[in-house]
């Protein structure tokens, strides 16, 4: 647990839950994929969609877990990370394009 900067409350590290959800969905998806399909062929598209949804959900949960674990919580955190990377590799900073009324 980590202290929350506002009000001295306790903030739980939720990224563990996202990581565990990702692992569970991935395991369930692999299990369903390996089992294959035995049954009415008209329901095969539904099973394929369900298995694909498990893999997609697993990737989404893993992405959220990695962002939460790395401390990226807002879009501005991504912007700052990009600026730090550009500075680190020696690239010039990006300048926001101004909308000029040249029309």
DSSP file (Angstrom, degrees, kcal/mol; ACC not computed):
  #  RESIDUE AA STRUCTURE BP1 BP2  ACC     N-H-->O    O-->H-N    N-H-->O    O-->H-N    TCO  KAPPA ALPHA  PHI   PSI    X-CA   Y-CA   Z-CA
    1    1 A X              0   0    0      0, 0.0     2,-0.4     0, 0.0    11,-0.2   0.000 360.0 360.0 360.0 146.7    0.0    0.0    0.0
    2    2 A X  E     -A   11   0A   0      9,-2.0     9,-2.9     0, 0.0     2,-0.2  -0.928 360.0-106.0-125.8 150.2    1.2    3.5   -0.7
    3    3 A X  E     -A   10   0A   0     -2,-0.4     2,-0.4     7,-0.2     7,-0.2  -0.538  30.2-128.8 -75.9 140.5    0.1    6.8    0.8
    4    4 A X     >  -     0   0    0      5,-3.1     4,-0.7    -2,-0.2     5,-0.2  -0.747  12.5-135.0 -87.4 134.9   -2.1    9.0   -1.3
    5    5 A X  T  4 S+     0   0    0     -2,-0.4     2,-0.7     2,-0.1    -1,-0.1   0.692  86.7  72.1 -66.4 -19.6   -0.8   12.5   -1.6
    6    6 A X  T >4 S-     0   0    0      1,-0.2     3,-0.7     3,-0.0    -1,-0.1  -0.860 119.1 -13.9-105.2 111.1   -4.2   14.1   -1.0
    7    7 A X  T 34 S-     0   0    0     -2,-0.7    -1,-0.2     1,-0.2    -2,-0.1   0.439 101.5 -90.5  86.1  -0.6   -5.5   13.9    2.5
    8    8 A X  T 3< S+     0   0    0     -4,-0.7    -1,-0.2     1,-0.2    -3,-0.1   0.677  79.1 149.1  72.1  17.0   -3.1   11.3    3.8
    9    9 A X    <   -     0   0    0     -3,-0.7    -5,-3.1    -5,-0.2     2,-0.5  -0.207  51.0-103.2 -76.4 173.4   -5.4    8.4    2.8
   10   10 A X  E     -A    3   0A   0     -7,-0.2     2,-0.5    -5,-0.0    -7,-0.2  -0.852  28.6-158.2-101.9 132.5   -4.2    4.9    1.7
   11   11 A X  E     -A    2   0A   0     -9,-2.9    -9,-2.0    -2,-0.5     2,-0.2  -0.949  12.7-138.2-112.9 123.6   -4.2    4.0   -1.9
   12   12 A X        -     0   0    0     -2,-0.5     2,-1.3   -11,-0.2     3,-0.1  -0.533  21.1-117.7 -78.4 145.3   -4.2    0.3   -2.9
   13   13 A X    >   +     0   0    0     -2,-0.2     3,-1.0     1,-0.2     4,-0.3  -0.699  35.8 180.0 -84.7  95.2   -2.0   -0.8   -5.7
   14   14 A X  T >>  +     0   0    0     -2,-1.3     4,-1.4     1,-0.2     3,-0.9   0.596  60.7  87.0 -75.3 -12.1   -4.7   -2.0   -8.1
   15   15 A X  H 3> S+     0   0    0      1,-0.3     4,-2.4     2,-0.2    -1,-0.2   0.780  80.0  64.2 -64.6 -23.7   -2.4   -3.1  -10.9
   16   16 A X  H <> S+     0   0    0     -3,-1.0     4,-2.5     2,-0.2    -1,-0.3   0.906 101.7  50.2 -62.2 -39.9   -2.0   -6.5   -9.2
   17   17 A X  H <> S+     0   0    0     -3,-0.9     4,-2.3    -4,-0.3    -2,-0.2   0.900 110.1  49.5 -65.5 -39.8   -5.7   -7.1   -9.8
   18   18 A X  H  X S+     0   0    0     -4,-1.4     4,-2.2     2,-0.2    -2,-0.2   0.909 111.4  49.5 -64.3 -41.3   -5.3   -6.1  -13.5
   19   19 A X  H  X S+     0   0    0     -4,-2.4     4,-2.3     2,-0.2    -2,-0.2   0.911 111.7  47.9 -64.6 -42.3   -2.3   -8.4  -13.9
   20   20 A X  H  X S+     0   0    0     -4,-2.5     4,-2.4     1,-0.2    -1,-0.2   0.889 111.0  51.2 -66.9 -38.3   -4.2  -11.3  -12.3
   21   21 A X  H  X S+     0   0    0     -4,-2.3     4,-2.5     2,-0.2    -1,-0.2   0.895 109.5  51.3 -63.3 -39.5   -7.2  -10.7  -14.5
   22   22 A X  H  X S+     0   0    0     -4,-2.2     4,-2.4     2,-0.2    -2,-0.2   0.925 110.7  47.1 -63.5 -45.3   -5.0  -10.7  -17.5
   23   23 A X  H  X S+     0   0    0     -4,-2.3     4,-2.6     2,-0.2    -2,-0.2   0.907 112.4  50.0 -64.4 -40.8   -3.4  -14.0  -16.6
   24   24 A X  H  X S+     0   0    0     -4,-2.4     4,-2.5     2,-0.2    -2,-0.2   0.923 112.6  46.5 -64.0 -44.1   -6.7  -15.6  -15.9
   25   25 A X  H  X S+     0   0    0     -4,-2.5     4,-2.5     2,-0.2    -2,-0.2   0.901 113.0  49.4 -65.8 -40.3   -8.2  -14.5  -19.2
   26   26 A X  H  X S+     0   0    0     -4,-2.4     4,-2.7     2,-0.2     5,-0.2   0.934 112.4  47.5 -64.2 -45.3   -5.1  -15.6  -21.1
   27   27 A X  H  X S+     0   0    0     -4,-2.6     4,-2.4     1,-0.2    -2,-0.2   0.913 113.5  47.8 -61.4 -42.9   -5.2  -19.0  -19.4
   28   28 A X  H  X S+     0   0    0     -4,-2.5     4,-2.5     2,-0.2    -1,-0.2   0.894 112.4  49.8 -65.2 -40.2   -8.9  -19.4  -20.1
   29   29 A X  H  X S+     0   0    0     -4,-2.5     4,-2.2     2,-0.2    -2,-0.2   0.913 111.9  46.7 -65.3 -43.6   -8.4  -18.4  -23.7
   30   30 A X  H  X S+     0   0    0     -4,-2.7     4,-2.7     2,-0.2     5,-0.2   0.913 112.9  50.7 -64.4 -42.4   -5.6  -20.8  -24.3
   31   31 A X  H  X S+     0   0    0     -4,-2.4     4,-2.0    -5,-0.2    -2,-0.2   0.929 112.4  45.7 -61.2 -45.8   -7.6  -23.6  -22.6
   32   32 A X  H  X S+     0   0    0     -4,-2.5     4,-1.0     1,-0.2    -1,-0.2   0.867 113.2  50.7 -66.0 -35.9  -10.6  -22.9  -24.8
   33   33 A X  H  < S+     0   0    0     -4,-2.2     3,-0.4     1,-0.2    -2,-0.2   0.915 111.2  47.4 -68.1 -43.0   -8.5  -22.7  -27.9
   34   34 A X  H  < S+     0   0    0     -4,-2.7    -2,-0.2     1,-0.2    -1,-0.2   0.851 106.7  58.1 -67.6 -34.3   -6.7  -26.0  -27.2
   35   35 A X  H  < S-     0   0    0     -4,-2.0    -1,-0.2    -5,-0.2    -2,-0.2   0.794  93.0-164.4 -65.1 -28.1  -10.0  -27.8  -26.5
   36   36 A X     <  -     0   0    0     -4,-1.0     2,-0.4    -3,-0.4    -1,-0.2  -0.384  29.7 -60.7  74.1-156.1  -11.3  -26.9  -29.9
   37   37 A X        +     0   0    0     -2,-0.1     2,-0.4    -4,-0.1    -1,-0.1  -0.987  46.0 171.4-135.1 126.1  -14.9  -27.1  -30.8
   38   38 A X        +     0   0    0     -2,-0.4     2,-0.3     2,-0.0    -2,-0.0  -0.963  50.7  51.9-131.0 114.6  -17.2  -30.1  -30.7
   39   39 A X  S    S-     0   0    0     -2,-0.4     2,-0.3     0, 0.0     5,-0.1  -0.993  94.3  -0.4 158.5-158.1  -20.8  -29.5  -31.1
   40   40 A X    >   -     0   0    0     -2,-0.3     3,-1.7     1,-0.2     4,-0.3  -0.453  55.2-144.1 -66.0 124.2  -23.3  -27.8  -33.4
   41   41 A X  G >  S+     0   0    0     -2,-0.3     3,-1.0     1,-0.3     4,-0.4   0.709  94.9  70.2 -65.9 -19.2  -21.4  -26.1  -36.2
   42   42 A X  G 3  S+     0   0    0      1,-0.2     3,-0.3     2,-0.1    -1,-0.3   0.748  97.9  51.1 -69.8 -21.1  -23.9  -23.2  -36.2
   43   43 A X  G <> S+     0   0    0     -3,-1.7     4,-1.9     1,-0.2     3,-0.4   0.451  81.3  96.8 -93.9  -1.1  -22.5  -22.1  -32.9
   44   44 A X  H <> S+     0   0    0     -3,-1.0     4,-2.6    -4,-0.3     5,-0.2   0.889  80.0  53.9 -57.7 -42.9  -18.8  -22.1  -34.0
   45   45 A X  H  > S+     0   0    0     -4,-0.4     4,-2.3    -3,-0.3    -1,-0.2   0.882 107.5  52.2 -60.2 -35.6  -18.7  -18.4  -34.8
   46   46 A X  H  > S+     0   0    0     -3,-0.4     4,-2.3    -4,-0.2    -1,-0.2   0.919 110.8  46.5 -64.7 -43.4  -20.0  -17.6  -31.3
   47   47 A X  H  X S+     0   0    0     -4,-1.9     4,-2.5     2,-0.2     5,-0.2   0.911 112.0  51.0 -65.3 -41.7  -17.2  -19.8  -29.7
   48   48 A X  H  X S+     0   0    0     -4,-2.6     4,-2.4     1,-0.2    -2,-0.2   0.907 111.2  48.3 -62.1 -41.7  -14.6  -18.1  -32.0
   49   49 A X  H  X S+     0   0    0     -4,-2.3     4,-2.3    -5,-0.2    -1,-0.2   0.908 111.1  50.9 -64.1 -41.9  -15.8  -14.7  -30.9
   50   50 A X  H  X S+     0   0    0     -4,-2.3     4,-1.7     2,-0.2    -2,-0.2   0.915 112.0  45.9 -63.3 -43.7  -15.7  -15.7  -27.2
   51   51 A X  H  X S+     0   0    0     -4,-2.5     4,-2.0     2,-0.2    -1,-0.2   0.915 112.9  50.0 -67.0 -42.4  -12.1  -17.0  -27.5
   52   52 A X  H  X S+     0   0    0     -4,-2.4     4,-2.4     1,-0.2    -1,-0.2   0.886 108.5  53.9 -62.2 -37.9  -11.0  -13.9  -29.4
   53   53 A X  H  X S+     0   0    0     -4,-2.3     4,-2.8     1,-0.2    -1,-0.2   0.866 105.6  53.5 -64.2 -36.2  -12.6  -11.8  -26.7
   54   54 A X  H  X S+     0   0    0     -4,-1.7     4,-2.1     2,-0.2    -1,-0.2   0.924 110.9  45.4 -63.9 -43.9  -10.7  -13.6  -24.0
   55   55 A X  H  X S+     0   0    0     -4,-2.0     4,-2.0     2,-0.2    -2,-0.2   0.906 115.0  47.5 -66.6 -40.2   -7.4  -12.9  -25.8
   56   56 A X  H  X S+     0   0    0     -4,-2.4     4,-2.2     2,-0.2    -2,-0.2   0.909 112.3  49.5 -66.4 -42.5   -8.3   -9.2  -26.4
   57   57 A X  H  X S+     0   0    0     -4,-2.8     4,-2.6     1,-0.2    -1,-0.2   0.868 108.8  53.6 -63.1 -37.1   -9.4   -8.8  -22.8
   58   58 A X  H  X S+     0   0    0     -4,-2.1     4,-2.3     2,-0.2    -1,-0.2   0.914 109.4  47.5 -63.7 -43.4   -6.2  -10.3  -21.6
   59   59 A X  H  X S+     0   0    0     -4,-2.0     4,-2.0     2,-0.2    -2,-0.2   0.898 112.8  49.1 -65.4 -39.9   -4.2   -7.9  -23.7
   60   60 A X  H  X S+     0   0    0     -4,-2.2     4,-2.3     2,-0.2    -2,-0.2   0.922 111.9  48.0 -65.9 -43.9   -6.2   -4.9  -22.4
   61   61 A X  H  X S+     0   0    0     -4,-2.6     4,-2.4     1,-0.2    -2,-0.2   0.898 111.6  50.4 -64.0 -40.2   -5.9   -6.0  -18.8
   62   62 A X  H  X S+     0   0    0     -4,-2.3     4,-2.3     2,-0.2    -1,-0.2   0.879 109.7  51.5 -65.6 -37.1   -2.1   -6.5  -19.2
   63   63 A X  H  X S+     0   0    0     -4,-2.0     4,-2.3     2,-0.2    -2,-0.2   0.930 111.0  46.7 -64.5 -45.5   -1.8   -3.0  -20.7
   64   64 A X  H  X S+     0   0    0     -4,-2.3     4,-2.7     1,-0.2     5,-0.2   0.915 112.1  51.6 -62.6 -42.9   -3.7   -1.4  -17.8
   65   65 A X  H  X S+     0   0    0     -4,-2.4     4,-2.6     1,-0.2    -2,-0.2   0.912 110.6  47.6 -61.2 -43.5   -1.6   -3.3  -15.3
   66   66 A X  H  X S+     0   0    0     -4,-2.3     4,-1.7     2,-0.2     6,-0.2   0.891 113.1  48.3 -67.6 -37.9    1.7   -2.2  -16.9
   67   67 A X  H  X>S+     0   0    0     -4,-2.3     5,-2.0     2,-0.2     4,-0.7   0.929 114.1  46.0 -65.9 -44.4    0.5    1.4  -17.1
   68   68 A X  H ><5S+     0   0    0     -4,-2.7     3,-0.7     1,-0.2    -2,-0.2   0.903 112.9  50.2 -65.0 -40.9   -0.6    1.4  -13.4
   69   69 A X  H 3<5S+     0   0    0     -4,-2.6    -1,-0.2     1,-0.2    -2,-0.2   0.833 109.8  50.9 -67.2 -31.9    2.6   -0.3  -12.3
   70   70 A X  H 3<5S-     0   0    0     -4,-1.7    -1,-0.2    -5,-0.2    -2,-0.2   0.559 116.8-111.8 -84.2  -7.3    4.8    2.2  -14.1
   71   71 A X  T <<5 +     0   0    0     -3,-0.7     2,-0.8    -4,-0.7    -3,-0.2   0.577  69.9 140.0  90.8  10.0    3.0    5.2  -12.6
   72   72 A X      < +     0   0    0     -5,-2.0    -1,-0.3    -6,-0.2    -2,-0.1  -0.798   8.8 147.5 -90.0 113.4    1.3    6.4  -15.8
   73   73 A X        +     0   0    0     -2,-0.8     2,-0.3     1,-0.1    -1,-0.2   0.576  56.8  37.6-120.9 -18.1   -2.2    7.5  -14.8
   74   74 A X  S >> S-     0   0    0      1,-0.1     4,-1.0     0, 0.0     3,-0.5  -0.870  80.2-110.6-133.9 164.9   -3.0   10.4  -17.1
   75   75 A X  H 3> S+     0   0    0     -2,-0.3     4,-2.1     1,-0.2     3,-0.5   0.868 117.2  62.0 -62.6 -36.4   -2.4   11.4  -20.7
   76   76 A X  H 3> S+     0   0    0      1,-0.2     4,-2.6     2,-0.2    -1,-0.2   0.834  96.8  59.0 -60.9 -31.7   -0.1   14.2  -19.5
   77   77 A X  H <> S+     0   0    0     -3,-0.5     4,-2.2     2,-0.2    -1,-0.2   0.888 106.0  48.5 -62.9 -38.5    2.1   11.4  -18.0
   78   78 A X  H  X S+     0   0    0     -4,-1.0     4,-2.7    -3,-0.5    -2,-0.2   0.907 110.3  50.9 -65.8 -42.1    2.5   10.0  -21.5
   79   79 A X  H  X S+     0   0    0     -4,-2.1     4,-2.2     1,-0.2    -2,-0.2   0.923 111.7  47.3 -61.7 -44.4    3.3   13.4  -23.0
   80   80 A X  H  X S+     0   0    0     -4,-2.6     4,-2.4     2,-0.2    -1,-0.2   0.898 110.9  51.8 -64.0 -40.4    6.0   13.9  -20.3
   81   81 A X  H  X S+     0   0    0     -4,-2.2     4,-2.3     2,-0.2    -2,-0.2   0.925 110.1  49.0 -61.9 -44.7    7.4   10.4  -21.0
   82   82 A X  H  X S+     0   0    0     -4,-2.7     4,-2.6     1,-0.2    -2,-0.2   0.901 111.0  49.8 -61.7 -41.4    7.6   11.2  -24.7
   83   83 A X  H  X S+     0   0    0     -4,-2.2     4,-2.3     1,-0.2    -1,-0.2   0.896 110.6  50.3 -64.8 -39.8    9.3   14.5  -24.0
   84   84 A X  H  X S+     0   0    0     -4,-2.4     4,-2.3     2,-0.2    -2,-0.2   0.893 111.3  48.4 -65.3 -39.5   11.8   12.7  -21.7
   85   85 A X  H  X S+     0   0    0     -4,-2.3     4,-2.0     2,-0.2     6,-0.2   0.929 111.4  49.5 -66.1 -44.6   12.6   10.1  -24.4
   86   86 A X  H  X>S+     0   0    0     -4,-2.6     5,-2.1     1,-0.2     4,-0.6   0.907 113.0  47.3 -60.9 -40.8   13.1   12.7  -27.1
   87   87 A X  H ><5S+     0   0    0     -4,-2.3     3,-0.7     1,-0.2    -1,-0.2   0.903 110.1  54.0 -64.7 -40.8   15.4   14.7  -24.8
   88   88 A X  H 3<5S+     0   0    0     -4,-2.3    -2,-0.2     1,-0.2    -1,-0.2   0.832 111.3  43.3 -64.4 -33.9   17.3   11.5  -23.9
   89   89 A X  H 3<5S-     0   0    0     -4,-2.0    -1,-0.2    -5,-0.1    -2,-0.2   0.474 116.1-112.0 -92.8  -0.9   18.0   10.6  -27.6
   90   90 A X  T <<5 +     0   0    0     -3,-0.7     2,-0.2    -4,-0.6    -3,-0.2   0.627  65.6 146.5  86.0  13.3   18.9   14.1  -28.5
   91   91 A X      < -     0   0    0     -5,-2.1    -1,-0.3    -6,-0.2    -2,-0.1  -0.573  55.5-103.7 -81.6 146.5   15.9   14.8  -30.7
   92   92 A X        -     0   0    0     -2,-0.2    -1,-0.1     1,-0.1    -5,-0.0  -0.378  44.1 -98.6 -66.8 148.3   14.6   18.4  -30.8
   93   93 A X        -     0   0    0      1,-0.1     2,-0.2    -3,-0.0    -1,-0.1  -0.337  39.2-107.8 -66.9 148.6   11.3   18.9  -28.8
   94   94 A X        -     0   0    0     -3,-0.1     2,-0.5    -2,-0.0    -1,-0.1  -0.542  27.3-144.8 -76.9 141.4    8.1   19.0  -30.7
   95   95 A X        -     0   0    0     -2,-0.2     2,-0.1     3,-0.0     3,-0.0  -0.919  22.7-113.4-107.9 130.9    6.4   22.3  -31.1
   96   96 A X        -     0   0    0     -2,-0.5     2,-0.4     1,-0.1     0, 0.0  -0.386  32.9-116.9 -62.2 133.8    2.6   22.4  -31.0
   97   97 A X        -     0   0    0     -2,-0.1     2,-0.4     1,-0.0    -1,-0.1  -0.594  27.0-139.8 -74.3 127.5    1.2   23.4  -34.4
   98   98 A X        -     0   0    0     -2,-0.4     2,-1.2     1,-0.0    -1,-0.0  -0.708  12.4-124.8 -89.3 140.0   -0.7   26.7  -34.1
   99   99 A X        -     0   0    0     -2,-0.4     2,-0.2     2,-0.0    -1,-0.0  -0.712  34.3-165.4 -85.0  98.4   -3.9   27.0  -36.0
  100  100 A X        -     0   0    0     -2,-1.2     2,-1.5     1,-0.1     3,-0.2  -0.588  25.0-128.4 -85.5 146.1   -3.3   30.2  -38.0
  101  101 A X        +     0   0    0     -2,-0.2    -1,-0.1     1,-0.2    -2,-0.0  -0.549  56.5 140.9 -91.9  69.5   -6.1   32.0  -39.7
  102  102 A X              0   0    0     -2,-1.5    -1,-0.2     1,-0.2    -2,-0.0   0.361 360.0 360.0 -91.9   5.0   -4.3   32.1  -43.1
  103  103 A X              0   0    0     -3,-0.2    -1,-0.2     0, 0.0    -2,-0.1   0.487 360.0 360.0 -78.1 360.0   -7.5   31.4  -45.1
